Amino acid sequence: MNLVLLCPGQGAQAVGMARAWAESSPAAKAVLDQADRIFASGPDGRSLTDIAFHGPQEVLNRTDVSQPALYAAGIASYHALRESFGGATLRAVAGLSLGEYTALHLAGAFSFEDGLRLVMKRGALMQQAAESSKGSMVALIGADEAQANEVCARSIAAAGGCLVPANFNAPGQIVLSGSLEACDAALAVAGDVGVRATKLQVAGAFHSPLMQPAADAMGEVLASTSIGALSAEAWSNVTAAPHERNNPELLRQRLVEQLVSPVRWSQSCSALLAAMVADGTRGSAQFHELAPGSVLKGLMRRIDKTCEVLPHDAPQPAPAA
């Protein structure tokens, strides 16, 4: 059996995340305990798992909290599930935005601790960049890439500022990111392009030029982090292609670019499925979404209805006796 692991990104966090895994699996609890020791303390001096398990949601939604919490939850669920995967071959790993770090750890790029420290810094830098710039994000429904680019161009012409495609989540589901005035203009001009637009409740303009200060600082952090050869195929958000397995400098560059470039999740999933058909691994593959939530299962349903993704938000209940 071939195994594909999908790792969720920011937005999948929810109060209670990973708690059932911690309570049912010693392996998962060990991961989360390690995360608590590294994270030390967050808002109000609370541990990472205390915030993840008990909220409130507005604290968990903080970029500098949700990113390490998501990374820890995904890896904890993986360790709890590992025995159930048996002798399966890890065909590929992929993660949405922050989830790419989870995927890269699973592929052997860096240790759990180094990965957690990276995402802690990434979350803090993105939070700082969001607070120092006035930015937001807008979801377009029913748009293709050309229409998304047209909405951006018209919005900038009408209001100034910057606006770019930030997330290609699935066919007909694209998120724009940029300055507040351009985002507000997009709500008005989207209808003229034939698509619907909804403003998102987010901390800032992620995956846009407004994140450049975070990208510059993240480059320095990555430069001092040891990155090893990849033991499994790991897909890049920036290129929608696999990372080179033994090119740590290029991997560092891609992770810096990821902060200011669109996340090409839809294209990555389509290209991965096509590659698996070409090499004959598609028919024997299982796709699993690590904790928390089932966002990626929903996106995959829109990308390719023939691909079933098994989510692992919590342990499956034991069968009735």
N, C-alpha and C positions, 0 to 999 in steps of 0.2 A: 504493500500500500504506500502511496505517495501522500505526503502530508504538506499542506499549505497553511501557515499560520498568519492570521490577519490581526493587527494590533490597533485599537482605537485611539483617536486623538482627542484633543480638548473639545468639550461639548458633550462627551459621553459620561462625564462624572455625575454621580448622584449620591445623595446621603445614604449611607449603608453599604457603599461599594466595598467589595472584598471581605466584608465581615463574615459572611457565611463560609467563605473559603478558610478564613483564619480559624473559625470554630470547628471546622470539619477536617482540616488537613494540617498535620504538624509541619509538613514541608512548606505549605503556604504561610503558616504562622511564622516560621523561621525567617522567611524572606521579609515579611512585614515588620518583624521585630528588628531585623537588621536595618530596614529603612528608617525606623524610628530612631535608632542610635545615630545614624548618619544625619538625618534631618534635624535632630536635636529638638528644636522648638520653633513653632510658627506663631501666628497671631495669638496674643494673650498667653504665650508660653506653652501652648498645647502641642501634643505630639501629632505627627502626620496621621496616624491611624485614628486618633481621637476625633480629629476633624472629619476624616473620611467616613467613619462609622456613625458619627452623631451630628455632624453639621455645625451650624446651620448652612443651608445651601449657598447663601451669599458669601460666606467665608470660603467654602470649598471651591466656589467659582473663581476665586482670585487666581490669576495666572501663575503666581509663584507658589500656590498651594496645589492647584488642580494638576499641573504637569508632573511633579514628583509623585502625587497620589496615583495618577493614571499609570505611570511607569511601574510603580511598585505593585499595583493591583494586577496588571497584565502578567508580570513575571511570576507573581505569587500563584495565580491561577495556572500558569504553565507548569510550575513545579508540582502542583497538586494533580494535574492531569497527566503528567509524563508517563506514569506506569500504564495508564489506559491507552496510550499511543503505541505501546508494545514495540515491536521491531520495525515500525514504519520508517520510511526514508523521508527526511526533511527535504522536500522538493524546493520550497521557496518560503520566504518571509517577506511581509510588506506591512507598513504602518502608515496611517494617515497623519501627516504633520508630526506632532509630538510622538505619535506611535512609531515613527521611523526609528527613533532611538530604542524603543523596546525591541523592534525587529532586529536592529543591528546588534544589540546585546545577545539575542538568541542565536544570531549568526556568528558570534564569537569576536566581534569587533573590539569590545571592551568588557571589563568586569562589571558585575552588578553595581559595585560601589562607584566606580568611575562613571558609569552611565547615569546613576542617580545624581552624582555631583554635577554632571553636565546638564541634566534637565532642571536641577534646582537653579543653576546659574542662568540657563536659558529662560526659565520662567520669570526670574527676577529681572533680567535685562528687558524682556518683552513688557513686563509690567511697568518698568521705568520709562521705556520708550512710549508706551501707551499714555502714561500720565503726563509726559512732557509734550505730546502732540495731540491735536484735536482731530481724532480720526474715528471712523466707524466702518461698518460693513453692511452690504445690501445683498440679499438673496434674489436671484433672478429665476423665475419659473418659466420653463418653456423656451429658454434661449439656447442657441448654439454659440460657438466661439465667435463667429463673425458678428452676431447680434450683440453679444456681450461687449465686444470691442467698440461697436457703434454706440451703445449706451454710454460707455466711458468717454468716447470722443465728444458726444453731444453734451454730456454733463459738464465736462471741463470747459467746453466752449461757452456754456451758459453761466457757469458759476466760478470758474477758475479752480485752483487747487490741483489735486491729483486723484486719479481713480483708475484702478487696474483690475483685471480678473485675478482672483486670489485662490479660488478653489474650484476645480472641475470635479465635482463630486460624483456625478452620474449624468447620463444624457438628459438634457433639459433642466439640469440643476447646477447652476454656476453661481458662485459668490463673488461679489466685487468688494474691493477694499480701498479706502483712501480718506481724504479729508472730509470733514463734516459737511462743508458746503457742497462738495461734489456728490456726496452720498445723498443729500437732500434733493439735489437736482435730478439724480437718477430716478428717484421715486416719481418725478414728474414726467421725465422723458421716456421712460420704459414703455409706456403704452403706445407712444408714437412708433416704436420699433416693433411692436406686436408681442411684447412679453409683459409679465407681471413682476413687480418688484416689492420686496418687503424689507424694511430696515431691521437689522438684528441687534439684540441686546448683548453687546460685546464690549470689552474693555478698551479696544483700540483697533487700529487698522493693520491687522496682522497680514503677513505675506504681501506687503506693499513697500514702496520706498520709504514710508514713515518708520519702518523698522530698521533702517540702515544703521543707526547708532547701536542697536542691539546686535546686528550682524557683525559690525566692526569689533565690538568687545568679545563676541562669541568666537571670533577667529583667534583671538589671543588665548582664550580658554582651551580651545581645541588643540592649539599648537603645543600646549604643555600636557596633553592627555595622550597616554600610550594607546595606540590603535593597532590591532593585529590583523592578520590575514583572515578573510571571511571563510568559514567552513560550510556555508550554505548560500544559496542565491538570495540576495537581498535587493529589493527594488527601490530605486530612487524616486522621490516625489518630484524632483526638478526635471529629470530627463525621461521619466516613465520607461526606464530601462534598468537592468541590473547594474549595481555597483561593480566596478572591477574588484576582483577578489583580493588582489595583493597590491593595492595602490592607496596607502593611507593618506598621502597628501591630497590626492584627488577626492577621497571620501570627505576629508576635512573641508575642502573647498565646496563640495556639494552641500554639506550641512550649513555652511555659512550662507550660501546662495539660497537655501531653502527658506530662510527668514524673510527674504525680500522677493521671492519668486512664487509663481502660482504652484499650488499643489495639484499635480496631474494624476489624481487618484483614478478617475474613470479610464484614462488612457493606460495607466499602469495595469489595471485589472484586465482590460481587453488584451493588452500585449502579452501578459502572463498567460492568459487562457489560450491565446493563439500559439504561443511557444510550447505549451503543454500538448496541444493537439499535434504540433509538428514533430515533437520528440516522442510521442506515444505515451506520455504519462497522464494525460487528462482522464482517461477512462478508469484509472485505478486510484484517483486522487480523492482525498477528503480535505475540505476547507473548514477550518476552525477559527472562530473569532474569540480571542482572549477577553477576559473581563476588563472593564465592566460594559454592560449594555449589549445592544444588538444593532447599533447604528450601521455597521459595515454589512451586516446581513441584508438590511433594507436597501442599502446602496447597490449591493451586488444584484439584487433582484431587478433593479432598473438597468444595470449594465448588461447582464446576461441571465435571463430567466432559467436557463438550464443548469446554472451553477448553484447548488445548495450549500449554504454556509451554516455550520452548527455553532450557535453562540454559547458562551460559557459564563454568563453573568453570575451564576451561582451553581453549586453542585447539583446534579440531578438527584431527585429523591430516590431512595431505595425502593425497589419494586415491592409491592404488597406480598405478604407471605401467603 
